[in-house]
């Protein structure tokens, strides 16, 4: 998996989603000026999901407005969650009083990483600083939450698999031990992640 370069947009593929044509144009020009290898823009959730389907796992960063019509921001966040490779997110709004928290909280619950929140017009310095900054507590919590979700699925899968395999009379004692060990290991992993999740959870 190709990591997001923390210093600039050099070599990154960026999806910009905003209901305002001028805002889309300005952000696209800015990230292209910062070296993005690809920058595409969408006016709403449907167009954004279309780009995600077309470009697959090549999108590195999604710059998304929090005030899209028809609850579009939420739809995009859910669409990103469904993808195997999940881009990092920068949330934008046209005024300082916008509600970033609802979208950021939803992304965090789904294990997505919001690396920045900015008001438009966005400057090249702001975008570069967002990529340069270390991950905040909310972003780390989101990553761990997604890891915990995936681990829970692994425990369920290995549990079901072990039950099926251990019922097979042709399974050798050695292989049966392997099956039991894999299931125990997945349970231990899940518990460790649960403890980590509690440790990094944002404090009230």
MDAnalysis code that builds the backbone (N, CA, C; Angstrom):
import MDAnalysis as mda
import numpy as np

u = mda.Universe.empty(612, n_residues=204, atom_resindex=np.repeat(np.arange(204), 3), trajectory=True)
u.add_TopologyAttr("name", ["N", "CA", "C"] * 204)
u.add_TopologyAttr("resid", np.arange(1, 205))
u.add_TopologyAttr("resname", ["UNK", "UNK", "UNK", "UNK", "UNK", "UNK", "UNK", "UNK", "UNK", "UNK", "UNK", "UNK", "UNK", "UNK", "UNK", "UNK", "UNK", "UNK", "UNK", "UNK", "UNK", "UNK", "UNK", "UNK", "UNK", "UNK", "UNK", "UNK", "UNK", "UNK", "UNK", "UNK", "UNK", "UNK", "UNK", "UNK", "UNK", "UNK", "UNK", "UNK", "UNK", "UNK", "UNK", "UNK", "UNK", "UNK", "UNK", "UNK", "UNK", "UNK", "UNK", "UNK", "UNK", "UNK", "UNK", "UNK", "UNK", "UNK", "UNK", "UNK", "UNK", "UNK", "UNK", "UNK", "UNK", "UNK", "UNK", "UNK", "UNK", "UNK", "UNK", "UNK", "UNK", "UNK", "UNK", "UNK", "UNK", "UNK", "UNK", "UNK", "UNK", "UNK", "UNK", "UNK", "UNK", "UNK", "UNK", "UNK", "UNK", "UNK", "UNK", "UNK", "UNK", "UNK", "UNK", "UNK", "UNK", "UNK", "UNK", "UNK", "UNK", "UNK", "UNK", "UNK", "UNK", "UNK", "UNK", "UNK", "UNK", "UNK", "UNK", "UNK", "UNK", "UNK", "UNK", "UNK", "UNK", "UNK", "UNK", "UNK", "UNK", "UNK", "UNK", "UNK", "UNK", "UNK", "UNK", "UNK", "UNK", "UNK", "UNK", "UNK", "UNK", "UNK", "UNK", "UNK", "UNK", "UNK", "UNK", "UNK", "UNK", "UNK", "UNK", "UNK", "UNK", "UNK", "UNK", "UNK", "UNK", "UNK", "UNK", "UNK", "UNK", "UNK", "UNK", "UNK", "UNK", "UNK", "UNK", "UNK", "UNK", "UNK", "UNK", "UNK", "UNK", "UNK", "UNK", "UNK", "UNK", "UNK", "UNK", "UNK", "UNK", "UNK", "UNK", "UNK", "UNK", "UNK", "UNK", "UNK", "UNK", "UNK", "UNK", "UNK", "UNK", "UNK", "UNK", "UNK", "UNK", "UNK", "UNK", "UNK", "UNK", "UNK", "UNK", "UNK", "UNK", "UNK", "UNK", "UNK", "UNK", "UNK", "UNK", "UNK"])
u.atoms.positions = np.array([
    [0.856, -1.193, 0.000],
    [0.000, 0.000, 0.000],
    [0.890, 1.240, 0.000],
    [0.609, 2.154, -0.885],
    [1.422, 3.361, -1.026],
    [0.984, 4.396, -0.001],
    [1.910, 4.845, 0.828],
    [1.570, 5.799, 1.896],
    [1.464, 7.215, 1.348],
    [0.656, 8.018, 2.003],
    [0.545, 9.423, 1.635],
    [1.828, 10.150, 2.010],
    [2.419, 10.882, 1.046],
    [3.635, 11.631, 1.316],
    [3.320, 12.802, 2.239],
    [3.978, 12.899, 3.409],
    [3.588, 13.911, 4.366],
    [4.030, 15.326, 4.037],
    [4.979, 15.501, 3.094],
    [5.511, 16.837, 2.851],
    [4.715, 17.639, 1.819],
    [4.105, 17.000, 0.841],
    [3.425, 17.734, -0.218],
    [2.451, 16.811, -0.925],
    [1.812, 17.345, -1.965],
    [0.901, 16.535, -2.766],
    [1.616, 15.875, -3.936],
    [2.937, 15.947, -3.956],
    [3.703, 15.399, -5.060],
    [3.399, 13.915, -5.251],
    [2.897, 13.568, -6.430],
    [2.625, 12.172, -6.744],
    [1.301, 11.636, -6.244],
    [0.487, 12.450, -5.580],
    [-0.769, 11.968, -5.017],
    [-1.926, 12.118, -6.002],
    [-2.936, 11.283, -5.827],
    [-4.190, 11.408, -6.569],
    [-5.246, 11.939, -5.604],
    [-5.930, 12.997, -6.009],
    [-6.833, 13.719, -5.115],
    [-8.228, 13.807, -5.729],
    [-9.237, 13.522, -4.899],
    [-10.628, 13.728, -5.288],
    [-11.178, 14.909, -4.500],
    [-11.706, 15.896, -5.193],
    [-12.255, 17.097, -4.564],
    [-13.773, 17.071, -4.722],
    [-14.494, 17.256, -3.622],
    [-15.957, 17.242, -3.678],
    [-16.491, 18.502, -3.013],
    [-17.181, 19.317, -3.789],
    [-17.773, 20.544, -3.256],
    [-18.900, 20.996, -4.172],
    [-19.947, 21.531, -3.580],
    [-21.089, 21.972, -4.364],
    [-20.865, 23.260, -5.121],
    [-19.803, 23.995, -4.776],
    [-19.515, 25.270, -5.427],
    [-18.455, 25.086, -6.514],
    [-18.814, 25.453, -7.733],
    [-17.899, 25.280, -8.863],
    [-16.589, 26.027, -8.655],
    [-16.661, 27.260, -8.148],
    [-15.453, 28.066, -7.957],
    [-14.534, 27.433, -6.920],
    [-15.121, 26.875, -5.871],
    [-14.324, 26.228, -4.831],
    [-13.619, 25.001, -5.402],
    [-14.348, 24.190, -6.157],
    [-13.739, 23.013, -6.782],
    [-12.576, 23.415, -7.676],
    [-12.797, 24.439, -8.472],
    [-11.759, 24.896, -9.404],
    [-10.524, 25.373, -8.650],
    [-10.723, 26.154, -7.598],
    [-9.588, 26.701, -6.851],
    [-8.787, 25.600, -6.155],
    [-9.493, 24.661, -5.516],
    [-8.777, 23.588, -4.811],
    [-8.041, 22.704, -5.816],
    [-8.680, 22.410, -6.932],
    [-8.029, 21.585, -7.962],
    [-6.761, 22.261, -8.458],
    [-6.833, 23.562, -8.730],
    [-5.652, 24.289, -9.197],
    [-4.557, 24.298, -8.136],
    [-4.967, 24.396, -6.868],
    [-3.994, 24.439, -5.770],
    [-3.255, 23.112, -5.631],
    [-3.988, 21.993, -5.614],
    [-3.310, 20.697, -5.434],
    [-2.486, 20.338, -6.663],
    [-2.933, 20.762, -7.833],
    [-2.115, 20.530, -9.028],
    [-0.832, 21.346, -8.936],
    [-0.929, 22.559, -8.413],
    [0.257, 23.379, -8.235],
    [1.218, 22.806, -7.206],
    [0.685, 22.006, -6.286],
    [1.520, 21.367, -5.269],
    [2.067, 20.016, -5.726],
    [1.790, 19.654, -6.983],
    [2.411, 18.457, -7.546],
    [1.548, 17.226, -7.603],
    [0.235, 17.347, -7.370],
    [-0.626, 16.167, -7.452],
    [-0.534, 15.553, -8.846],
    [-0.396, 14.238, -8.912],
    [-0.312, 13.584, -10.219],
    [-1.683, 13.484, -10.886],
    [-2.741, 13.568, -10.056],
    [-4.096, 13.503, -10.583],
    [-5.021, 14.258, -9.645],
    [-5.885, 15.097, -10.176],
    [-6.874, 15.813, -9.366],
    [-8.178, 15.832, -10.139],
    [-9.209, 15.233, -9.550],
    [-10.527, 15.204, -10.185],
    [-11.523, 15.838, -9.233],
    [-12.586, 16.410, -9.790],
    [-13.549, 17.135, -8.967],
    [-14.956, 16.636, -9.217],
    [-15.763, 16.683, -8.148],
    [-17.159, 16.266, -8.223],
    [-18.025, 17.274, -7.491],
    [-19.238, 17.508, -8.019],
    [-20.127, 18.499, -7.425],
    [-21.020, 17.920, -6.344],
    [-21.161, 16.587, -6.311],
    [-22.050, 15.972, -5.335],
    [-21.611, 14.543, -5.050],
    [-22.365, 13.863, -4.163],
    [-21.987, 12.523, -3.730],
    [-22.042, 11.527, -4.885],
    [-23.062, 11.635, -5.735],
    [-23.181, 10.687, -6.840],
    [-21.970, 10.764, -7.763],
    [-21.564, 11.981, -8.102],
    [-20.400, 12.139, -8.975],
    [-19.128, 11.649, -8.285],
    [-19.021, 11.908, -6.987],
    [-17.839, 11.469, -6.244],
    [-17.749, 9.945, -6.199],
    [-18.869, 9.300, -5.918],
    [-18.877, 7.832, -5.888],
    [-18.542, 7.277, -7.273],
    [-18.991, 7.984, -8.313],
    [-18.637, 7.574, -9.664],
    [-17.141, 7.611, -9.903],
    [-16.492, 8.682, -9.437],
    [-15.035, 8.776, -9.561],
    [-14.350, 7.669, -8.770],
    [-14.852, 7.377, -7.575],
    [-14.259, 6.309, -6.762],
    [-14.361, 4.970, -7.481],
    [-15.481, 4.751, -8.160],
    [-15.630, 3.517, -8.910],
    [-14.703, 3.455, -10.113],
    [-14.496, 4.583, -10.745],
    [-13.641, 4.635, -11.936],
    [-12.163, 4.509, -11.589],
    [-11.762, 5.205, -10.534],
    [-10.334, 5.274, -10.200],
    [-9.894, 4.198, -9.221],
    [-10.854, 3.480, -8.651],
    [-10.514, 2.375, -7.768],
    [-9.701, 2.798, -6.568],
    [-8.599, 2.092, -6.342],
    [-7.783, 2.325, -5.147],
    [-6.686, 3.355, -5.369],
    [-6.759, 4.111, -6.464],
    [-5.672, 5.052, -6.762],
    [-5.809, 6.375, -6.026],
    [-6.988, 6.674, -5.460],
    [-7.182, 7.940, -4.756],
    [-6.463, 7.913, -3.414],
    [-5.628, 8.911, -3.168],
    [-4.871, 9.012, -1.921],
    [-5.557, 9.909, -0.895],
    [-6.129, 11.010, -1.374],
    [-6.725, 12.017, -0.485],
    [-8.065, 12.457, -1.055],
    [-9.063, 12.594, -0.184],
    [-10.357, 13.154, -0.581],
    [-10.551, 14.465, 0.173],
    [-10.743, 15.548, -0.572],
    [-11.023, 16.860, 0.012],
    [-12.516, 17.096, -0.168],
    [-13.258, 17.069, 0.924],
    [-14.715, 17.012, 0.836],
    [-15.396, 18.095, 1.668],
    [-16.341, 18.789, 1.069],
    [-17.132, 19.769, 1.790],
    [-18.081, 19.098, 2.773],
    [-18.331, 19.752, 3.884],
    [-19.211, 19.173, 4.910],
    [-20.663, 19.623, 4.746],
    [-20.915, 20.466, 3.760],
    [-22.257, 21.014, 3.587],
    [-22.855, 20.640, 2.236],
    [-22.562, 19.445, 1.772],
    [-23.120, 18.988, 0.502],
    [-24.617, 18.754, 0.632],
    [-25.326, 18.964, -0.471],
    [-26.776, 18.780, -0.469],
    [-27.144, 17.310, -0.263],
    [-28.356, 17.091, 0.268],
    [-28.911, 15.744, 0.428],
    [-28.015, 14.820, 1.248],
    [-27.425, 15.378, 2.304],
    [-26.570, 14.587, 3.198],
    [-25.439, 13.906, 2.426],
    [-24.936, 14.616, 1.422],
    [-23.921, 14.041, 0.544],
    [-22.618, 13.692, 1.223],
    [-22.205, 14.486, 2.222],
    [-20.933, 14.205, 2.900],
    [-20.991, 12.851, 3.589],
    [-22.097, 12.570, 4.261],
    [-22.268, 11.279, 4.918],
    [-22.227, 10.141, 3.906],
    [-22.863, 10.328, 2.753],
    [-22.872, 9.292, 1.717],
    [-21.460, 9.006, 1.215],
    [-20.664, 10.061, 1.064],
    [-19.289, 9.871, 0.589],
    [-18.450, 9.143, 1.642],
    [-18.616, 9.512, 2.896],
    [-17.868, 8.852, 3.965],
    [-18.199, 7.364, 4.009],
    [-19.470, 7.029, 3.877],
    [-19.847, 5.614, 3.849],
    [-19.272, 4.908, 2.619],
    [-19.242, 5.595, 1.486],
    [-18.669, 5.003, 0.276],
    [-17.182, 4.738, 0.451],
    [-16.480, 5.640, 1.131],
    [-15.053, 5.438, 1.392],
    [-14.830, 4.267, 2.337],
    [-15.717, 4.132, 3.318],
    [-15.608, 3.025, 4.280],
    [-15.727, 1.671, 3.588],
    [-16.520, 1.601, 2.530],
    [-16.745, 0.340, 1.836],
    [-15.564, -0.077, 0.972],
    [-14.618, 0.823, 0.778],
    [-13.489, 0.514, -0.085],
    [-12.380, -0.179, 0.699],
    [-11.670, -1.075, 0.021],
    [-10.593, -1.811, 0.678],
    [-9.453, -0.874, 1.066],
    [-9.126, 0.045, 0.177],
    [-8.094, 1.036, 0.468],
    [-8.791, 2.357, 0.707],
    [-8.630, 2.899, 1.884],
    [-9.403, 4.078, 2.271],
    [-8.522, 5.325, 2.265],
    [-8.839, 6.298, 1.396],
    [-8.044, 7.531, 1.339],
    [-8.167, 8.334, 2.631],
    [-7.207, 9.182, 2.866],
    [-7.314, 10.140, 3.965],
    [-8.237, 11.283, 3.533],
    [-8.822, 11.939, 4.518],
    [-9.868, 12.922, 4.246],
    [-9.477, 14.286, 4.796],
    [-9.711, 15.314, 4.002],
    [-9.648, 16.696, 4.460],
    [-11.052, 17.271, 4.315],
    [-11.611, 17.763, 5.411],
    [-12.952, 18.342, 5.381],
    [-12.867, 19.851, 5.189],
    [-13.771, 20.381, 4.357],
    [-13.778, 21.819, 4.093],
    [-15.177, 22.384, 4.308],
    [-15.238, 23.693, 4.516],
    [-16.513, 24.395, 4.646],
    [-16.317, 25.839, 4.230],
    [-17.416, 26.476, 3.855],
    [-17.336, 27.846, 3.365],
    [-17.320, 28.898, 4.449],
    [-17.484, 28.510, 5.702],
    [-17.463, 29.494, 6.797],
    [-16.987, 28.823, 8.080],
    [-16.454, 29.634, 8.976],
    [-15.824, 29.115, 10.182],
    [-16.812, 28.440, 11.128],
    [-18.092, 28.805, 11.055],
    [-19.072, 28.233, 11.969],
    [-19.661, 26.914, 11.511],
    [-19.138, 26.339, 10.446],
    [-19.678, 25.087, 9.915],
    [-19.491, 23.934, 10.899],
    [-20.371, 22.945, 10.800],
    [-20.319, 21.788, 11.694],
    [-19.413, 20.711, 11.100],
    [-18.141, 20.793, 11.442],
    [-17.197, 19.765, 11.016],
    [-17.368, 18.491, 11.845],
    [-17.813, 18.638, 13.095],
    [-17.761, 17.552, 14.058],
    [-18.578, 16.341, 13.628],
    [-19.779, 16.567, 13.089],
    [-20.634, 15.439, 12.722],
    [-19.958, 14.554, 11.674],
    [-19.393, 15.180, 10.638],
    [-18.725, 14.403, 9.592],
    [-17.456, 13.747, 10.111],
    [-16.687, 14.479, 10.929],
    [-15.447, 13.925, 11.481],
    [-15.755, 12.753, 12.401],
    [-16.821, 12.876, 13.204],
    [-17.180, 11.802, 14.132],
    [-17.624, 10.560, 13.373],
    [-18.409, 10.742, 12.316],
    [-18.841, 9.604, 11.508],
    [-17.642, 8.905, 10.886],
    [-16.731, 9.681, 10.330],
    [-15.530, 9.093, 9.728],
    [-14.733, 8.303, 10.759],
    [-14.580, 8.868, 11.951],
    [-13.818, 8.196, 13.006],
    [-14.475, 6.889, 13.410],
    [-15.802, 6.897, 13.540],
    [-16.516, 5.669, 13.925],
    [-16.321, 4.567, 12.894],
    [-16.165, 4.962, 11.640],
    [-15.991, 3.981, 10.569],
    [-14.525, 3.641, 10.326],
    [-13.644, 4.213, 11.125],
    [-12.229, 3.900, 10.987],
    [-11.529, 4.644, 9.876],
    [-12.120, 5.746, 9.417],
    [-11.483, 6.568, 8.401],
    [-10.646, 7.663, 9.065],
    [-9.688, 8.179, 8.333],
    [-8.741, 9.133, 8.899],
    [-8.986, 10.530, 8.335],
    [-9.447, 11.438, 9.193],
    [-9.589, 12.844, 8.826],
    [-8.312, 13.564, 9.251],
    [-7.559, 14.050, 8.287],
    [-6.264, 14.655, 8.613],
    [-6.335, 16.168, 8.716],
    [-7.485, 16.772, 8.349],
    [-7.565, 18.220, 8.449],
    [-8.972, 18.740, 8.251],
    [-9.219, 19.933, 8.785],
    [-10.495, 20.633, 8.638],
    [-10.169, 22.092, 8.359],
    [-10.611, 22.589, 7.205],
    [-10.274, 23.960, 6.819],
    [-11.476, 24.661, 6.196],
    [-11.474, 25.990, 6.286],
    [-12.501, 26.780, 5.603],
    [-11.952, 27.264, 4.264],
    [-12.851, 27.390, 3.313],
    [-12.456, 27.869, 1.990],
    [-12.565, 29.394, 1.939],
    [-11.754, 30.060, 1.095],
    [-10.788, 29.469, 0.165],
    [-9.575, 28.876, 0.891],
    [-9.111, 27.749, 0.370],
    [-7.999, 27.023, 0.974],
    [-6.700, 27.437, 0.294],
    [-5.694, 27.725, 1.070],
    [-4.400, 28.114, 0.504],
    [-3.486, 26.903, 0.382],
    [-2.494, 27.043, -0.458],
    [-1.523, 25.961, -0.633],
    [-0.775, 25.692, 0.667],
    [-0.502, 26.745, 1.441],
    [0.197, 26.574, 2.725],
    [-0.638, 25.745, 3.696],
    [-1.937, 26.021, 3.747],
    [-2.813, 25.243, 4.634],
    [-2.810, 23.770, 4.268],
    [-2.917, 23.468, 2.986],
    [-2.955, 22.076, 2.560],
    [-1.630, 21.372, 2.838],
    [-0.534, 22.059, 2.563],
    [0.775, 21.459, 2.841],
    [0.958, 21.216, 4.331],
    [0.512, 22.158, 5.160],
    [0.641, 21.988, 6.605],
    [-0.184, 20.816, 7.105],
    [-1.344, 20.590, 6.505],
    [-2.182, 19.465, 6.905],
    [-1.476, 18.148, 6.621],
    [-0.874, 18.028, 5.463],
    [-0.182, 16.785, 5.130],
    [1.096, 16.610, 5.936],
    [1.689, 17.716, 6.356],
    [2.947, 17.643, 7.105],
    [2.716, 17.314, 8.573],
    [1.561, 17.683, 9.090],
    [1.307, 17.543, 10.529],
    [1.159, 16.072, 10.915],
    [1.573, 15.713, 12.133],
    [1.357, 14.343, 12.619],
    [-0.135, 14.095, 12.820],
    [-0.510, 12.824, 12.806],
    [-1.905, 12.476, 13.018],
    [-2.349, 12.882, 14.419],
    [-3.538, 13.443, 14.518],
    [-4.093, 13.804, 15.813],
    [-4.741, 12.615, 16.499],
    [-5.216, 12.852, 17.717],
    [-5.808, 11.769, 18.521],
    [-7.037, 11.180, 17.839],
    [-7.873, 12.037, 17.231],
    [-9.070, 11.532, 16.575],
    [-8.715, 10.617, 15.406],
    [-7.693, 10.992, 14.640],
    [-7.294, 10.178, 13.497],
    [-6.750, 8.831, 13.957],
    [-5.912, 8.847, 14.985],
    [-5.362, 7.601, 15.515],
    [-6.483, 6.712, 16.034],
    [-7.434, 7.327, 16.739],
    [-8.566, 6.572, 17.255],
    [-9.363, 5.937, 16.122],
    [-9.523, 6.665, 15.022],
    [-10.242, 6.130, 13.887],
    [-9.548, 4.920, 13.280],
    [-8.226, 4.996, 13.155],
    [-7.466, 3.874, 12.613],
    [-7.624, 2.644, 13.493],
    [-7.481, 2.836, 14.799],
    [-7.591, 1.715, 15.728],
    [-9.008, 1.145, 15.723],
    [-10.015, 2.008, 15.600],
    [-11.396, 1.537, 15.547],
    [-11.612, 0.627, 14.345],
    [-11.056, 1.042, 13.201],
    [-11.197, 0.207, 12.006],
    [-10.446, -1.112, 12.184],
    [-9.278, -1.059, 12.781],
    [-8.485, -2.257, 13.045],
    [-9.266, -3.204, 13.959],
    [-9.918, -2.635, 14.981],
    [-10.709, -3.440, 15.907],
    [-11.881, -4.099, 15.189],
    [-12.520, -3.357, 14.300],
    [-13.641, -3.907, 13.529],
    [-13.173, -5.086, 12.678],
    [-12.039, -4.915, 11.993],
    [-11.513, -5.980, 11.140],
    [-11.097, -7.187, 11.974],
    [-10.523, -6.939, 13.162],
    [-10.104, -8.040, 14.025],
    [-11.306, -8.835, 14.517],
    [-12.400, -8.131, 14.837],
    [-13.612, -8.821, 15.280],
    [-14.132, -9.742, 14.174],
    [-14.055, -9.265, 12.941],
    [-14.458, -10.105, 11.815],
    [-13.562, -11.314, 11.665],
    [-12.262, -11.122, 11.920],
    [-11.316, -12.238, 11.844],
    [-11.636, -13.293, 12.894],
    [-11.959, -12.864, 14.114],
    [-12.301, -13.805, 15.177],
    [-13.544, -14.608, 14.791],
    [-14.548, -13.928, 14.267],
    [-15.781, -14.609, 13.865],
    [-15.509, -15.622, 12.761],
    [-14.714, -15.206, 11.778],
    [-14.414, -16.096, 10.652],
    [-13.625, -17.314, 11.095],
    [-12.569, -17.101, 11.888],
    [-11.762, -18.236, 12.330],
    [-12.550, -19.156, 13.260],
    [-13.472, -18.571, 14.049],
    [-14.313, -19.395, 14.918],
    [-15.210, -20.318, 14.113],
    [-15.862, -19.755, 13.098],
    [-16.738, -20.565, 12.247],
    [-15.931, -21.614, 11.482],
    [-14.765, -21.191, 10.991],
    [-13.923, -22.118, 10.239],
    [-13.429, -23.262, 11.115],
    [-13.036, -22.940, 12.338],
    [-12.529, -23.980, 13.228],
    [-13.619, -24.991, 13.575],
    [-14.846, -24.508, 13.773],
    [-15.947, -25.430, 14.069],
    [-16.173, -26.400, 12.912],
    [-16.139, -25.859, 11.693],
    [-16.356, -26.710, 10.528],
    [-15.215, -27.713, 10.351],
    [-13.980, -27.238, 10.481],
    [-12.834, -28.115, 10.251],
    [-12.709, -29.193, 11.321],
    [-12.989, -28.810, 12.566],
    [-12.831, -29.777, 13.653],
    [-13.891, -30.872, 13.614],
    [-14.957, -30.640, 12.864],
    [-15.972, -31.680, 12.682],
    [-15.602, -32.667, 11.581],
    [-14.545, -32.345, 10.849],
    [-14.114, -33.202, 9.741],
    [-13.297, -34.367, 10.296],
    [-13.783, -35.590, 10.185],
    [-13.059, -36.744, 10.750],
    [-11.726, -37.018, 10.063],
    [-11.562, -36.494, 8.856],
    [-10.305, -36.742, 8.148],
    [-9.185, -35.796, 8.579],
    [-9.533, -34.788, 9.409],
    [-8.528, -33.815, 9.842],
    [-7.569, -34.465, 10.832],
    [-6.288, -34.372, 10.542],
    [-5.292, -35.004, 11.413],
    [-5.187, -34.251, 12.730],
    [-4.724, -34.930, 13.804],
    [-4.550, -34.248, 15.095],
    [-3.646, -33.026, 14.994],
    [-2.615, -33.122, 14.168],
    [-1.698, -31.989, 14.014],
    [-2.414, -30.795, 13.400],
    [-3.176, -31.033, 12.343],
    [-3.913, -29.949, 11.695],
    [-5.003, -29.402, 12.603],
    [-5.613, -30.255, 13.384],
    [-6.626, -29.797, 14.336],
    [-6.001, -28.841, 15.353],
    [-4.787, -29.159, 15.795],
    [-4.078, -28.270, 16.730],
    [-3.791, -26.923, 16.067],
    [-3.430, -26.965, 14.786],
    [-3.173, -25.724, 14.060],
    [-4.429, -24.857, 14.003],
    [-5.564, -25.478, 13.739],
    [-6.829, -24.751, 13.655],
    [-7.141, -24.091, 14.993],
    [-6.994, -24.845, 16.073],
    [-7.274, -24.298, 17.406],
    [-6.324, -23.148, 17.729],
    [-5.061, -23.299, 17.340],
    [-4.069, -22.260, 17.619],
    [-4.408, -20.976, 16.868],
    [-4.812, -21.103, 15.611],
    [-5.162, -19.914, 14.814],
    [-6.337, -19.184, 15.450],
    [-7.340, -19.928, 15.886],
    [-8.507, -19.293, 16.494],
    [-8.144, -18.615, 17.809],
    [-7.322, -19.275, 18.629],
    [-6.892, -18.654, 19.889],
    [-6.079, -17.390, 19.618],
    [-5.215, -17.448, 18.625],
    [-4.388, -16.285, 18.299],
    [-5.253, -15.105, 17.845],
    [-6.304, -15.384, 17.076],
    [-7.183, -14.295, 16.625],
    [-7.938, -13.699, 17.809],
    [-8.315, -14.522, 18.767],
    [-8.989, -14.012, 19.966],
    [-8.056, -13.130, 20.789],
    [-6.799, -13.562, 20.914],
    [-5.819, -12.771, 21.658],
    [-5.553, -11.445, 20.954],
    [-5.467, -11.483, 19.631],
    [-5.259, -10.252, 18.869],
    [-6.418, -9.290, 19.086],
    [-7.630, -9.807, 19.042],
    [-8.809, -8.970, 19.237],
    [-8.792, -8.308, 20.612],
    [-8.380, -9.048, 21.632],
    [-8.333, -8.491, 22.983],
    [-7.268, -7.402, 23.094],
    [-6.113, -7.621, 22.481],
    [-5.056, -6.616, 22.508],
    [-5.503, -5.330, 21.810],
    [-6.201, -5.486, 20.691],
    [-6.681, -4.308, 19.974],
    [-7.742, -3.583, 20.785],
    [-8.586, -4.341, 21.472],
    [-9.601, -3.723, 22.335],
    [-8.937, -2.862, 23.403],
    [-7.869, -3.381, 24.017],
    [-7.156, -2.620, 25.036],
    [-6.501, -1.380, 24.432],
    [-5.945, -1.528, 23.233],
    [-5.329, -0.379, 22.556],
    [-6.381, 0.668, 22.228],
    [-7.541, 0.214, 21.793],
    [-8.622, 1.135, 21.453],
    [-9.041, 1.951, 22.673],
    [-9.119, 1.315, 23.813],
    [-9.479, 2.028, 25.041],
    [-8.401, 3.034, 25.421],
    [-7.150, 2.683, 25.131],
    [-6.021, 3.551, 25.483],
    [-5.996, 4.817, 24.640],
    [-6.316, 4.685, 23.334],
    [-6.190, 5.838, 22.428],
    [-7.509, 6.571, 22.247],
    [-8.583, 6.105, 22.854],
    [-9.877, 6.762, 22.691],
    [-9.792, 8.204, 23.145],
    [-10.348, 9.141, 22.350],
    [-10.310, 10.567, 22.757],
    [-10.950, 10.740, 24.127],
    [-10.299, 11.506, 24.987],
    [-10.820, 11.754, 26.325],
    [-11.908, 12.796, 26.276],
    [-12.963, 12.550, 27.059],
    [-14.087, 13.485, 27.111],
    [-13.653, 14.784, 27.764],
])
